[in-house]
């Protein structure tokens, strides 16, 4: 019987590239669904699949319990695994694979798209000319501004390099600090997040969602920031408390919020952030470029095929789980 593989990520499905041919060349049966899937939708898809290429689907313990024992490999398209019950994957002996190092350039570029859109009043001006007007607002330069980067991994580093190119002053905070990179590029490491909050004209979030970072940006931390700070979020929506952010935007305490992620995706029509004039929201497409999607998708397929054949994957979240041959 042919292995059955479920693919749910939409950018994987919608973007041409070698990943399609590589997956098809296995001869396996390929099933597709349009993610990201809720827990209920994911439950409906699993139980009769051997491998799974997932995006931001809700993969809970209940999902994994239904998926086993047939599910042998879970290949995450991307790097964020906060929607996956990693401990249950490990307990059940399911290798959880992921694709670090494939989208940092694209996400860093998107961070500056959000920042420039806010500082140059981009949407106001394009809305004006599209409606036949010629209204203008005065913007701000990025030159000499301090950008605080929370999370100096691959994406944070790329943001820092682009900030230097704009003549900005990047400062950073990360528990795992790359001193060689920071020294080479003149990026100071601040001792605490609060020091970054106090010094930054712009605050850019590039950390994982963990119990410690959930609601990291909330009323109490906003009070420790510079009045009129602009915050950028290309990480996870839950790192920012939505109600507190909306209140700070309305009061002007935060001058602007540029985000590619929300606490609820897709958002309801009455989401507090999507209609505010000083908030720019994009629909979680920071890594969705042809180049990045193809790199990410090919890595996810390679991970899946390698693991199904008992070979070492490119990257594994739970390396303590052994890779065993399935086909």
N, C-alpha and C positions, 0 to 999 in steps of 0.2 A: 504494500500500500504506500502510495506517495505521501511524503510529509505534507502537512497542511500548514501554511504560513499566513498569519494575519498581519496586514499593514494598515495602520490607521492614520498616519500623519498625512495631512493634505498637501503640504508643499512637496513632500516626497512623490506623491501621486501626480501632482499637477506640473512638475518641472521636468522637462526632457533631460536626458543624461544617461551616462553609462550604467548608472545604478539599475535602471530597468532591465537592460540587457544582461547584466551580471546575475540578477535575481532570476530572470526568466531562464537563463542557461542551466539552472539546476534541474529543471524539469519538475520541480515541486508544484503543488497546487497552491495558487496564490489567491487569498481572499482579501477584500478591501472593505473598509468602513471609513466614514468621514468623521475624524476626530476633531478636537479632543472630546473623548467620551466621558460621560458621567459614570459613577459606579454602576448604576442600573444598566446603562447601555453596554458597559464593558462586560458585566456579568452575562449579558445576552450573547456576547460574541465568543466567549471562551468555553472550554470543556472538550472541544473536538479539534483543537489546534496543537501543533507540535512546536512551532516557533512563532514569535510575536515581535514585530518591529513597531514600537509605540512612540507616540509623541507625548503630549501632556495628558494622557488618559488617566483617570482615577483608578489606580491598580491597588486595591486594598487587600487585606488578609482574606476577606470573603471571596474576592475575585480569584486570588491565587489558590484558595482551597478548591474552588470549582474547576480551575484550570488544571490542577494536578490530578492524576500523575502524568497526564499526557504532555503537558507543556514542559519542554526540556530546556528552552533557551528564550530569554527575554532581552531583546536588543533595543536599547533606548536610542532614539534618533535625537541627539543633543546631549547636554551635560547635566541638566537639572533633574534630579530624581526625587524631589520633594513630594510628588504626587504618587510615588511608588512606596509600598511597604517593604523597605529594603531588608529589615530584620526577618520578615516572613519569607522573603525570597531565599535568604541564607538558611533559615531553618528548614525549608522544604527542599533545599539542594538545587535551587534554580539559579544558574549563572545569570547575573545582571550585568550587561555590557553597556558601554556608553562611548561617546565620541568627543573627547576633549581635543582642543586645538584646531577646530575646523571653522569656527565662526567669530573669532575675536576681532578680526579686521572689520568685518561687516557691522558688528554691534558697536564698535568704537565709532565708526563713521556715522551710524544712526544716532548715537549720543550727541554728536555735534550738529546733526540735522535738527534735533529737538532744541538744542541750545540756541542755534542761530535763528530758528523760527521764532523763538520767544524774544530774543534781544533785538531782532530787526523787524518785529511786528509783521512777520511774513504773511500770516493768514489774513490779517486785517487788510493789508495792501492788495493781496491777490483777490480777496472778496470784493474790494472796491473797484478794481479795474474790470473784473468779470461782470460786474453789475453796471458797467458804463460810467463809473465814477473816477475820481482822481484824488481821493482822500489820502492824506499822509500823516504819519506819526513819527516822531523822532525816536530813534533807537539808541543802542549802546554798543561801544566797541568791546571786543574781548581782550584787547591788548592790556597787559599789566594787571589783569584781574587774577585773583587767586582761586584756583579750582581745587577743592578738597575731594580726594578719591577714596571712597571707603570700599576696600577690596582691591588689592594690587596683584591680582592674578593676571592671566593672559589678557583679559579685556581691559582691566584697569591700567596695565602697562601701555597698551595701545592708546588708550585715552590720554595718558600722560605724555606720550610722544607727540600726539597731535596738538595737545595743549601747548607744548613747547614751540611747535611750528607756528602757532598763532601768537606767540610772544606772551603767553600766559605764565603764571607761576603755579605749577602743580605741587600739592602737598598730599601725603598719603597716610593711610592707616591700614594695617593688616596684621593679624596675629602671626601669619607666616610671611615674613618680610624677606624679599630678595635684595640683600644689601649690595651685591655686585651690580645689579641693574640700577638701583637707586643712586649709587655713587657715580656710575658711568654717565647718568643723565641729570645729576644734580637735583634729585627729588628728596626733600627732607621727610623723614619718618617722624610723625608726631606720636607722642606717648599714649594718648588716649583719643577716643572718638570725640569726646567733648572738646578737646583742643582743636580738632578739625572743624567741628561745628562752629566754634567761636571765630575761626580765622577765615572761613571760606566765603567768597562772594558767590560762588557756584558750588553745589554739592552734588557729586555724581556717585550713584550707588551701583556697585558691582560685586556684591557679596552674595553668598548662598542664602536661601531661606532656611533658617534653623529656629529652634525654640528661642534662642538668644536674639536673633535678628528680626523675628516677627514683631511688627509694630515698633521697630527701631525708630522710625520717624513718627512721632506722636506729639501731643501738646507739650509734654515736659521737655522733650529734646528740641522741639522747635523754639521754645523759650530761650534756649542756650545758643541759638544761632544768631548771625547778624540780621538785623531788620532788613527786609528787602532781598533776602537770599533767593536764588533760583535753584530748584532741586530737579535733578535728572534721574530717572529710574529706568534702566534697561535690564533689571535683574528679575525681581518678582514683586507683584502687586501687594502681597501681604506684608512686605517689609514696611510699607507706609500705611498708617491708620487713615482710612478714607475720610471719616467724619472730621478728624482733626485737621487733615490737609485741606479739606473744603472750607472749614472755618477760617484757617489761616490765609487762604487765598482770597476769601471774601473780605477779610479785614485789612489785607495788604501786608500782613506780617511776613508772608511769603509772597514775593513779587511774581513768581511764575513757577509752574510745575510742568515739566515735559516728561511724559511717561509712555513706554511701549507696553506696559503691563498694568493690569488692574486686579483687584481682589476677587472679582467675578468676571469670567470671560466665557462668552461674550457678555457685556454688561446689560442690565435691564434698561429700559427707556428712561427711567428716572434716576439713573446713577448720579451721585452728587458731583462727579468730576467732569462728565463729558460735555456739559453745556457752559462751563465757566470760561469767560473770555481770556483769562490769564493762565489757562491750562490747555496744553496741547497733548492729545492722546492719539496714539497710533495703535492699530489692532494686532499687537504682538507679532510684528513683522521685521523686527530689528535684525534678525539673521536670515531673512528671506530675500536673498539675491541669487541669481542663477549660479554664481560661482560658489557661494557658501552652501546652498542647498545640495549642489552636486557633490561637494566634498563631504558634507555631513551624511548624505544618503549613501554614498559609496562606502563610507566607513561603517555605517550601520549594517549594510548588506554584507560587507567583509566580515564583520564581527559575527553575524548570524551564521554565515556559511562555515567559517572556521570552527566555531563552537559545535555546530551540528555534525561536523566531520571529525570532531575530537581534537582539533588543532587549537593552538593558542590564539585568542582574540587580540585585537589591537589594544583594548583597555577594558578592565573589569572592575566594577564597583565593589564586588565581594570576592576578592581573589581566593579566599579560603574555601570557596565552593569549587570542587574539582570539575574540570571540563571532561566530559565523557562522550564518546562517539555515539551518535544517534543514527547516522546513515553511512 
